[in-house]
Amino acid sequence: MKLHNIELVNFRQFKDRQTIDIATDSPRNVSVIYGENGRGKTGIFRALMFCLYGDKCLSQDELSGEQKKEGLKLVNEVTLKENIGTSVAAKVTMAFSHQSQTFRIVRSIDALMKEDGTIVQNRGDRVELQQTDTAGNTLPVETEHEKITALIQEILNSRLRDYFLFDGERIERLTRNTKERREEVRQGIRALLDLDAMELAIAGLKSLTSQIVKEISHKSTGELQRVTTILAELNAKIENLENAQELGTQELKRLEHKINVISELVSENEETAAKEKKRQELVKNCQSRNDERDALKKEMASSMNKGAHLVASELIEQLREELELRRHKGELPPNIRKEFVVNLLAQERCICGASLDQNHQKAREYLLEFIEKHYTPGLGPESLDLLLSLNRISSANSGLADQFNRLLTNNKKLRDEIRDLESKIKLLNDELQEGGTSIDELIQERKLLEEDKRRLERDIERHGDDISKAQKEREDLKKKSIVLEKQQSQVNSLVSRRVLTEQTQAELQVVYNRFADAAKEKLAEQSTANFSKLADDETQKDIKKISIDENYMLDVLNWSGQRRLGEISAGQRQIVSLSFILALIQVAGNLEVPLFMDTPFGRLSGVHRDHLLDSIPKMASQWILLATDTEFTEVEAHALRQTNAWGKIYELVKEGEGTTRIVERDVHQFTPKRKSIY
C-alpha cells in the first residue's frame, strides 16, 4: 500500500478543506510534518485510521471501555460553534495504490453542538470506495460498510495498524521490562502470524475442558466429587482473577495517561515549570529503577530454582570433606567389585595365575586386608560417584553464592536509590502542592490519581500472586484426581473425553508456540541486522545482538552472551526499539506501508540521528516523520537533504484557538526555527 494524499474537512484541528500530498517517488519517499506540540501532528494519523478503518480513537489514547465505544470527538469544534444546532460533517478522503490498482476512500461523521455547548456525535459514519483495477477500469462506487471493510483488511490487516505509528515515548517504553511491554511485543508477533484462529481453538478447548470437569464433578462420588468440585471452583477463581487483572491493567493505562496529560499542563505553567521538569525527571528515573528491580527479581527467582543445593551447602561440604579424606587414605572402594575379590579367594587362584591356597598365606592376608580396608560397610562403590557429584555441586554452589551475593547487593542498591528518588519526588510534590499558583487544582488531582495508581498496582500484583497460588493448588489437585478417577468406572468415559481434549489443547499449544518461537527468532535476527545499521560504532562494540526471550522481553546481549539492556543509555534503548519496529514490517513480508514516527529523536545522539535519517528511507516504502521544532532543527534538515530522500515538508501553523492550517513549504528552502537541539 502506498499513500498518495489525504484531504481533511473540518477534522479535529483542521478547519475547512486542507490537503497533504505524500512523497511517493523513490528515492524521495520521506515526508515531514513539522509543528509544535498540540498543533495536530498525531491528528493526521488519526485521520488516516478513521478513513481506512472507521477508528474514532487510537490505542495510545488509553480510554476507558465506555469512552472507547464513544470515541473522540472528530468534528472541528470551532466549526460546530459557528453552526450551533446544525449538523456538521468531518470528512477524510484518502487516495492510495496497492498492487498496481488505485483506490479513493471517503469517510465522514456528523456531529452538532447544542445551545449549552454539549457536542453530540453520531456513532455511525458514512463511507464510499472507488477502485480502479490494473487494466485502468474504474469500478462502481462501493458504499456497503462490510464489503469496504473486507477489501481494506485484504490490503492492510487492521491488526497491524498499531505498528505504523510510534511516538518517542512509546519507542523508548518497548524496552522496559514490564508486563505491558512484553504484551506489546507478543501482540506484534501475533499480528505477524495471524494466529487468531489457533487462539480461538485453544480457548474453545480450554472452555470444553472446564465443562467436562463440571460433568465429572456431578457424576462423581465421595473424595473424587470433592476434588473435582474444588477444581471447578479453582478454574472459575483463576478466570475471575485473570479478568480482574486485565481490567486493572486497562484502568492503570488510563490513569497513567491522565497523569501524563496533567503533568504536561503543569510543565507548561511558568510558575511551576522548573520544579515540574525536575519532578518528571525524578519520576522517570524512579520508573526506570523499578523496571530494573523487577528484572532483577525475576533473575533472582530463576536463580533460586537452580540453587536448592545452597540450602544444604554446609552439610554437603561436610560430607564431601569426609569422603575426600577417606579417598586420600585409600578407604574408598576401588573400581573392582568386592564379589570378584572374594571369588578369587574362594578359588585360591589370582588373575595372574599365582596360587592363593593356605601355602601362600601372605598373599591371602593381603587380599583380606584389601577387602577390610576398601569395602567398609556403608561405603559401597556408589560412594565414589557420590564424591564426584558432591564436587560438582560444591563448585556450582560457589558460583551460585557469588551470583546471589551480586543480585542481593544490586537489589539493595536499587532499593536505596528508589527510596531516595521517592523521597525527592515527595518533597517536590509537597512544594508544588503548597498553593499559590493558577493550577493548584490540577496538582491536587494528579496527587489523587497517583495514589489511585499505587493502590491499583498493589492490587494487580496481589492478583498475580493469587493466580500463581491457585494454579499450583490446581496442579496438585489434578494429580490427585487422576488417581481417584481410575477408581470410579462411572466417570471413565468423561475422563477419556477430558484427557483427549487436554491432549489436543496441549498439542495445539505446542504448534502455536513453535510458530511464535520461529517468529521471535526471525524478528531477533532482523532486529540485530537493523541495529547494525542504526547504532554508532561505540554502541556496536558493546552490543552483539538483540534477543527476544521466552517472556517476549526485548533484550540485548554483549559479546560474551550476557544480558545488558539495563546498562545501556536511553538513546541506545531507543535504537533497539526502532530496530524491532522496522523488523516487524520487514518480517511481515516487507509490507509496503507508510511508516509514521512521531517525535522519535528525543534521546538520540547526533550520530544515531544521522544513521536514522539515512537508513529508514531505505527500509520503509514511505516515511512520514512527525517532528517538533525542538528536535527537527537545521542540523536534521541538512542531514535529511543529504540523503536525497526528502520529498515533502508541511508546517502546521496555529491560526486561532482550536484551529491549525497545513502549509506546504519548499524542501530546498525550508529553514527550521532552531539551529540545533543545544
N, C-alpha and C positions, 0 to 999 in steps of 0.2 A: 504494500500500500504506500503510495506517495501522495502527500498532501500538496495541493496547488494553491488554494486560497480559502480564507474564511471571511464571511461577511456577517457582521453583528448589527442588529437593530434593537435599540433600547434594551440591551442585555447587560445586567449588572451596572457597572460604572459607565458603560459605553452608550451614551445617549445618541439617538437618531441612527443613521446608517453609516457604518465605518467598515473598512476593508483592510485585510492584511494579505499580501501575496507572499507565499513562502518560497524560498530559494529551492529550486529543484534540479538545476543543471549541474551535473558532475563536471569538475570537482567543486563548483561553487554551491555547496549544499548546506551552508550554515546561515541561519537567520538569527539576528539578535533583537530581542525585545528589551529595551533599556528604559528603566524608570525607577523612581524612589519607591520605598515600601508603601503599600496601600494604594498604588496607582492602578492595579488591575492586571499585573503580570500573570498571576495564577488564574485570574478570571478568563483569560484567553484559553487556557487549558480546560477550564470548566465548560466553556462554550463548545469546545471540540467534543468533550464527553457527553454533553447534553445533546448535541446534534447527532452523534453516532448511536448512543445507547439510551437517550432519554434520562440520563442521570441528573438529578437535581442537587446532588451533593457528592463530594469526593470522600474516599476512605480516610484521608488525612483530617477531615473536618471533625471526626470523632464525636458525632452527635449521639444523643440517646436514641433508644429504639423508636419512640414516637416521633422525635424530630427527624429521623431518617425517612420515615414514611412521608412526612410533610415536605422535607427537603428545604433548601434555602430559597429565599425569595429571589427570583431571577429577573424580574422586570425592573427597569430603572426607576428608582424612587422619585427622582426629580420630575420625570415624565408623568408618573402617577399623580404627583401633587398638582401638576398643571392640568390634569384631567380628572379631578375628584368626582367619583360617582360614575365614571365612564370606564369601560373595559379597555385595557391597553395590552398589546401583544409584544412579548420579547421574541425575537426570531433570529435563528442562526442558520446560515447557508454555507455549505462546505462542498468544494469541488476536489475530487481526488481521482487517482487512477490506480488500477490493480490488474496485473497480468494482461496488459495491452487493451483493457477496457476502461472507459471513463464513467464517472458517477457524479451526480449532483444531488445532494440530500438537503432538504429544508425541514427544520423542526421549529415549532413555535408553541408558546404557552401564554395564556391570558391571566391578567390579574387586575384588580381595581382597588382604589383607596376610598374608604368610607369617609364621611364627614369628620369622624373622631380621629382620623389618621390611621385606623386599622387597615392593614393590607390583607386582602383575601385573594389567594392564588389558586387557580384550578389545579386539581390533582392530575388530570389528564392533559395530554398535549396533542398537537396535530403534526403529522409527518408525511412527506412525499419523497419519492426517489425516482430520479430519471437516470436510465442506464443506456450507454452506447456500446455495442458489442465490438468485437475485434474486426468485423467487416465494415464498421462505420455506420451500422444501422441503429437508429435511435428507437428504443423500445417504448411502449406505452408507459405513462407515468403510473407508478405503483403507490397506492395510498393505504393499503392494509398493513396495520402495525405488525402483525405476526409474520407476514412474508418479508417485510423490510428487515425485521429483527433477525430472521433466519439467514438472509443474504449477508447482512453485516457480520454475523457470527462466523459465517464461512470465510469471509475476508480477513477478519481480525477478531478472534475469540475474546469476548469481553473479560474473561478471567485473567487475561494477560495485561489488561489495560493499566492496572496499578503499577506496572513495571516500566511505564513510559514517562512518568513524571516523578522526579526526585528533587527534593529541596536539600540544601546543605545540611540541615539538621537531621533529616531522615537518612541521608547518606552516612553521616557520622554514627547514628544510632545503630545501624546494621551490624556493627562490630561489637556492640555491648553484649555481655553475657547475661541476657535476661530472657525469660520465657517468651515475651512478646517478640523479641528479635529472632529467636530461634524459630518461632512460628512463622515469621515473615519469610525466612529462608525456606522453610518447609513448604509454604504455600507457593513460593516461586517454582520449586521443583514439581509440586503437584500440578500447577498450571501447565508447565512444560510438557508433562507426560499425559495430560488429560485423563487422570485416574479416577474421575467421578464415578464411572460405572462400577469399578472394582471396589471403591469405598462404600458405595451403596450396597453391594453384595455382601461385604464383610459386616456392615451394620445390620443387614437383614438376617444374616446367620446368627449374629450375636443376639438379636431380638428373639429369634426362633429358639435358641438355646435356653433363654430365660423362660419362655413359655413352657418348654418341655420340663424344665426344673420344677416349675409350679405344678405341672401334672403329676410328676413323680411324688411331690410332696403330698398331694391329695390322695394318692393311691398307696402311699407307704404306711407302715405301722411302726409303733414303738420308737426306738432310737433313731432309725432312718428317717422317720417322719419329722422328728425334732430337728435333725441335722439339715434336712432339705428345706424345712421351713426357715431356719436361720440363714441358710444360703440365699434363699429368695429375698429375705429381708436385707441381707448384705448387698445383694445386687442392686436393689432399689435404693439403698442408702448411698452406695458409691455413685450411682447415676445422679441422685439428687445433689450430692456434694460436688460432682463434676459440673453440673448445671449451675450451681451456686458460684463455683469458682469462675466459670466462664462469664456469668453476669457481673461478678465482681471485677473481673479484668476489663470488661467493657466500660463499667462505671469508672474504673480507675483511669482509663484513657480519657473519658470525658472530663474528669476533674483535672487531670494534667493539662489538657487543652485549655480549660478555663483559667487555670492558674497562669499558664504561659501568656494568654491574652491580657490578663490583668497586669502581669509583670511588664509586658511591653508598654502598656499605658503608663505605668509608674515610671518606667525608664525614660519615657518621653517628657515627663514633667520636670521642669527646670529645678523646682525646689527639692526634688528627691533623686535626680538623675545620677549623681555621683555615688551616693550610698547604694542606690538600687543596682548600679552597674557592678559595684563591689559585691553586693549580696548575690547577684546572679552568678558571678564567677565562683563564689564560695559554694553555692548550691550545685553548680555543675561539677566542681571538684569533688564535692561530697558524694554525688551520684556516681562519679567515676570510681571513687574509693569503695563505695558499696558494691559496685559491679565486680571490682577486683576481689573483694572479700567473698562475694557469692561464689566466684570461680574457685577461690582458694578452699572454701568449704567443700565444694564438690570434689576437689582433688584430695582433700583430707578424708572424705568419705570413701573414695576409691582406694586410697592407701590403707584404710582401716580394714577393708575386705581382704587385702593381701597380708595384713600384719597381725593375724590372730596369734602367731607364734610368739609375738613380743610379750604377750600377757604372761607366758610361762618361760620367758627368756632366762631367768635366774636358775630355774630347775633344769632347763636344757643345758646351760653351761656347766652346772654341777655334774650332770650325767656324762656330758662329753669329756670333761676333765678326768673323771673316774675311768672311763673307757680308754682314753689316751694313755693314762698312767699304766693301765694293765697291758696295753699294746706294747709300750716301751719295755715292760718287764717280760714280754713274750707270753702273757697269760691269755690272750685272745685266741680263739680257735683258728688253726691254720685252714688252708683250703683243702684239707684231707678229711674225709668223713671218718668219724670215730669207729663206725662199723667195719670199715676197711682195715684199720689197725688191729682191732680185736680179732678179726678173721685171720690175720697174719699169725697172731699168737696161737690161735686155735690150731692152725695148720702147721705150726712150728717151722715155717719157711718164709723168709723175707723175699721181697720182689727182686732183689739182686741175686737170689739163689742161695744165700747163706742160711745155715740151719739156726733155728730158734728153739731147739729142744733143751732139755734140762742140762745137757752138757755144755750149753752156751749161755750160761746164766747171766753173764754181764750184758749181753745184747738184749735178753728178755727184760732185765731190770730197766734198761734204758727205755724200752718201749712202754713199760708200765709207768715209769716216771713221766714220760711224754703224755700218756693218757691222763694221768692225775693233774698235771700242770695245765694242759691246754683244754681239757674237757671238763672244767669245773661245773658242777650243777648250776643251772641258771644262765650259763654263758654258752649258748648254742652257737652254731655257725652264723645265725642271723645277727649276732652282736656286732660283727664286723660291718655288715650292711647298715646296722643302726648307727654305728660311729660315722660312717661316710655321710649318712643322711643328716646327722646332727651337725657335722662340719659345714654342710651346705646351708642348713638353717641358720647356724651361727653367723656365717658370712652374710646371708641375706638380712638377718636381724640387725647387723651392724649398719648396713646400708639404709634399712628402713628407719632405724633410730635416728640416723643423721637427717633423713628426709623429714621425719616427724618434727625434729627439732627446728629444721628450717621452716616448715609450714607453720609451726606454733609461733616462732619468732616473727614471721611475716604477718601472721594473723593478729598478734598483739600490736605490732607496729601500725597496721591498718586500722585496728580498733581505736588506738590512741589518736591517730590522725583524724578519724571520723568524729570522735568526741570533741577534738579541738575545733574542727570545722563547724560542727553543730553548735558549739558554744559561741563562736564568732557570728554565725548566722542569727542566733537568738539575740545577741547584743544589737546587731543591725536591725532586726525586726522590732526590738523594743524602741530603738531610736526612731525608726520610721513610724511607729505607732504612737509616739508621744503627742502627735497632733500638731495643728498649726499650719497644715498645708491644705491645698484645694482638693486633695484626693484621699483624705483620711478614710472615707467610706470604702474606697477600693482596697486600701491596705488592710482594713479590718476584715473585708470579705475574703481576701486572699488568705488571711490567717485562719479563718474558719474552714476554708476549703482545704488548706494544708493539714489541719487537724483531722478532717474527714478522710483525707488521703492516707494519713498514717494509720488510722483505725482500719481502713479498708485493706491496706497492705498486710496488717496483722491478721485480719480475717482470712484473706487469701492464703497466707502462709499456714494458718491453722487448718483450713480446709485441705491443703495439700498433705499435711501431717495425718489428718483423719483419713484421707483416701488411702495413704500408704499403709496405715494400720489395718483398715478394713480389708484391703487387698491381701495382706498377709494372713489375716484371720480366715478369709475366704479360701485361700490356697490350702491352709491346714485342714479346713472342713471338707474340702473337695477330696483330699486324700482319705479322710475318714469315711466319707460317703461311698467311695469306691469299694471299700471293704464291706460295708454294710449292704450295699446294693446286691452283691453276689449272694447274700444270704436270703434275699426275698425274691422268689420267682415271679411274683405278680407284676413286678416293675421291670423285668428283663427287657421286654420289647421297647419300653420307653427309654431305658438306659442305652440300648443299642442305637436308638434314634439320636439320643443326645451325643453319644460318643462319635457317631458318624458326622453329625452337624459340627461338633467341635473340631474334629479332624479336618473337615472341609474348610472351615474357617481358618484353621492354622495353616493349611497348605496355601490357601489364597493369600494369607498374610505374608507367607514366605515369598510368593511370586511378586506381591506388591513391594516388599522390602528389597527384592532383587532389582526390580526396575528403579526404585528410588536410589539404591546404593550405586547403581551404574550411572545414574544421572548426577549424583553427588561427585563421583569420581571424575566424570567428564567436565562438570562445572568447575571443579577444583583445578583441573589441568588447564582449562581455557582461562580461568581467572588468573592463574600463575603466568600464562603467556601474556595476558593483557598487562599484568603488573610489571612485567619486564620492560614493557614499552612506556608505561606511565611513570614509574618510580625513577628517582635520580640514582646515580652510581653509588653514593654512600649508603642509601637505603638498601640497595640490592646486595651490598657487601654483607649486611646483617641478616637479610631475609632470603631464604632459598625458595620457599613455595607457600601458596595459600592452601589451606585444608578446610574441609567441611566434615566435622566429626559425626559420630552416631547420633548425637543430640541436635544436629543441624546447626551447630555453632561454628561461625566463621572464625578461623584462627590462622596464624602464620607460624611457620617453622623456620628455625635458623639452620645453618649448615650442619649442625650436629643433630638435627631432628627434634630439638626441644621447642616447646610452645613459647612464643614470645609476644603475643598480642598485648598483654598487659604492660609491656615495657616500651612499646613504640609510641611515637607522638600522635597527637590528634590529627595532624596533617597526613601522616603516614596511614593512620586508620582510614581516613577519607579515601586515599588512593586504593586501599584494599577493597573498600565498599564499591567504589566506582568500577574496579576491575571485575567484581562479581556481577554488578548490574549489566555491564556490557556482555559478560559471558552468558547471562540469561537469554539475551536476544540472539547471540551467536549460536548457542547450543540448540535453540528452538528452530534452527534451520536458516540462520541468517535472515530472520524476518525483515522484510522491507517495511519498516515502521518509522514514523517520526519520533525522535527521542527528545523529550523535553527535560531540561535541567534548570531548576530554579535556584539561584544563588549558590552554585557549587564550589566557589573558590575560597570561601571564608577562612579556612585554616591551612590553605596550601601555600607552600613556599613558591618563590618565583620560578624555580626550575620545574617544579611539579605543574604549575600553571602552563608553562610553555609546552611541556610534554602533552598535557591535556588538549590544548588548543591545536597541537599538531596531529595528535593521534586519533581523537574521536571522529573528526570528519572522515577519516579513512575506515573507521569501524562501523559507523552508522550510516544508513542511506540518507537521512536528514537529521540535522541537529538544530533544534530551536533552543537557544540559550536565553533564559530569562534572568537578566542581571541588574543589580542595583548600581547606583552611581558610586557607591563606596568600594565595589570590587571590580567593576569593569572600567578601568582607568585608561589613560593614554598608553600605558605600558602594555596592557592586554590587547587594546585595539591595534597597536603596532604589531604585536606578535601574531594576531589573527590575520592581519593583512598579509604578512609574510608567507602564510600557508597557501595563499591564493584560493582559499575555500570559502571566504566570506562573501555571501551573495546579497543579503538584505539586512537593513537596520531600520528599526522603528523605535521612536521615542514616545513614551506615554507621558502626556502633558496634562497637568491639572487645569481644568477650565473654570471650575467652581466647586462648591461643596457637593460631593457625590457624583461628579462628572469628570471623565477622562477622555481626552482626544488622542487618537492614534495618528502620529505624524511620521511619514516616511522621510528618512534622511539619506543623503548620498554616502555610500560606504567609503568612498575615497576622501570625502570632505569632512565626515563626521568627527567631531572632537569631544570626547567625554569631559564631564565637568571637573574631574580630578586628574592631576598629572600621574599620581601613583597612589598606592594604598597607604603610604607612610606620611 
